Amino acid sequence: MNVPSVPANRICYLLSLLLLVSGHFMTGCVPTKQLVYFQGEPNRMDTLAVASRYVPKIQPGDVLSVQVSSLNPEASAFFNPYAQLAMADRGGMQQNTTNSTTPLPAQNGYLVDNTGAIELPMLGKVNVAGQTTNQVKDRLRDSLKEFLKEPTVNIRNLNFRISVMGEVMRPALFTIPNEQITLLEALSLSGDVTIYGRRENVLIIREEDGKRTFARVDLTQRNLFSSPYYYLHPNDVIYVEPGKARAATADRTNQLLPLAISALSFIAVIATRFR
């Protein structure tokens, strides 16, 4: 008895159809309205008051980068010990073999101690806690006039970091060099909220003055821009919760994946027998 053969293109068609149907059932349905940001009245121009810009203040535990310059570079170098150390380390790295995997040293700076002060060459301890970097910069520039001609000071807080977690494309911890970032910018850094994330219930965790605050923000509403959580603070945590579609998709995947594997195995056996 001759068994009829099954054409290879027929088998490929069946495999493709099976994968397409399985993918359709594994995908959850999310209403379009839940995915749209900044919703308002259609065909209407709105004007909203935006939250005041947040200017961070230095706290104990922060790490400050302090760079001093003047008309006398050699004298200025005395006040930049961390910059000299970094240059020396980089010089040593250049002398290593090209196959070396030793990383460059992390950015160095002045740690703000528990009393809220940093210790600088010649100037000694300087209280900086509770002040902005611009305020400290002006104070140091005035103090350095005793030692340098026309000094300039650049200060940056190396400890301004925010965390983005949950249903985003790239969850990560981000260091913000300019000490200014909004919630929308943070989500953009993380690749935006996935289709399964709850845009109407984004959680922001903030810790200040020994207290931890949990706040909810709705990205689908335009009043987001006037929220006190629109501008992020150092060490804020943004958590995007998964929606019901994510749970439903996971359930369907767990249910259909074994069936899909069994079906593929069956088709493979049939293709082998009738080759």
Residue pairs with C-beta under 8 A, 6 or more apart in sequence:
3 273
3 274
4 274
5 274
5 275
6 270
6 271
6 274
8 271
11 267
11 270
11 271
14 267
15 264
15 267
18 260
18 263
18 264
18 267
19 260
22 256
22 257
22 260
25 252
25 256
26 249
26 252
26 253
26 256
27 249
28 196
28 244
28 245
28 246
28 248
28 249
28 252
29 245
30 195
30 196
30 243
30 245
33 39
33 220
34 198
34 199
34 200
34 220
34 243
35 195
35 199
36 220
37 199
37 219
37 220
38 219
38 220
38 221
38 222
38 224
39 220
39 221
39 222
40 46
40 222
46 222
48 222
48 223
48 225
48 226
49 226
50 225
50 226
50 230
51 225
51 226
51 227
51 228
51 230
51 231
52 231
53 180
53 231
54 180
54 231
54 232
54 233
55 132
56 132
56 157
56 160
56 179
56 233
56 234
57 129
57 130
57 131
57 132
58 64
58 112
58 116
58 128
58 129
58 130
58 131
58 132
58 133
58 136
58 157
59 112
59 116
59 129
59 130
59 234
60 112
60 113
60 114
60 115
60 116
60 129
61 111
61 112
61 159
62 111
62 112
62 157
62 158
62 159
62 234
63 107
63 109
63 110
63 111
63 112
63 157
63 158
63 159
64 109
64 110
64 112
64 118
64 128
64 133
64 136
64 155
64 156
64 157
64 158
65 82
65 107
65 108
65 109
65 110
65 154
65 155
65 156
65 157
65 158
66 79
66 80
66 82
66 109
66 110
66 118
66 120
66 140
66 153
66 154
66 155
67 80
67 83
67 153
67 154
67 155
68 76
68 79
68 80
68 140
68 144
68 148
68 151
68 152
68 153
69 76
69 151
69 152
69 154
70 76
70 144
70 148
70 149
70 150
70 151
70 152
71 148
71 149
71 150
72 148
72 149
75 147
75 148
76 148
76 151
77 83
77 84
78 121
78 122
79 120
79 121
79 122
79 144
79 147
79 148
81 121
82 108
82 109
82 110
85 105
85 108
86 105
86 107
86 108
89 104
89 105
90 104
93 100
93 102
93 104
96 102
107 158
109 158
110 118
110 119
110 120
111 118
112 118
112 128
112 129
115 127
115 129
116 127
116 128
116 129
116 130
117 125
117 126
117 127
117 128
117 129
118 125
118 126
118 128
119 125
119 126
120 126
120 140
122 147
123 140
123 143
123 144
126 136
126 139
126 140
126 143
128 136
131 139
133 155
133 156
133 157
133 179
134 155
136 155
137 153
137 154
137 155
140 153
140 155
141 151
141 152
141 153
144 151
144 153
145 151
156 177
156 179
157 179
157 234
158 175
159 234
160 175
160 176
160 177
160 179
160 234
161 173
161 174
161 175
161 176
161 234
161 235
162 173
162 174
162 176
162 181
162 186
162 232
162 234
162 235
162 236
162 237
162 238
163 172
163 173
163 174
163 235
163 236
163 237
163 238
164 171
164 172
164 174
164 186
164 187
164 189
164 190
164 238
164 240
165 171
165 237
165 238
165 239
165 240
166 197
166 238
166 239
166 240
166 241
166 242
167 193
167 194
167 196
167 197
167 198
167 240
167 241
167 242
167 243
167 246
168 187
168 190
168 191
168 192
168 193
168 194
168 197
168 240
169 190
169 191
169 192
169 194
170 189
170 190
170 191
171 190
172 189
172 190
174 181
174 186
174 189
174 190
180 231
181 231
181 232
182 230
182 231
182 232
183 202
183 204
183 217
183 224
183 227
183 229
183 230
183 231
183 232
183 238
184 230
186 232
186 238
187 193
187 219
187 238
187 240
193 199
193 202
193 219
193 240
194 240
195 245
196 242
196 243
196 245
196 246
196 249
197 240
197 241
197 242
197 243
198 240
198 241
198 242
198 243
199 218
199 219
199 220
199 240
200 218
200 219
200 220
200 221
201 216
201 218
201 241
202 216
202 217
202 218
202 219
202 238
202 239
202 240
202 241
203 214
203 215
203 216
203 217
203 238
203 239
203 240
203 241
204 214
204 215
204 216
204 217
204 229
204 232
204 236
204 237
204 238
204 239
205 212
205 213
205 214
205 236
205 237
205 239
206 212
206 213
206 215
206 229
206 233
206 235
206 236
206 237
207 213
207 235
208 233
215 228
215 229
217 224
217 227
217 229
217 230
218 224
224 230
232 238
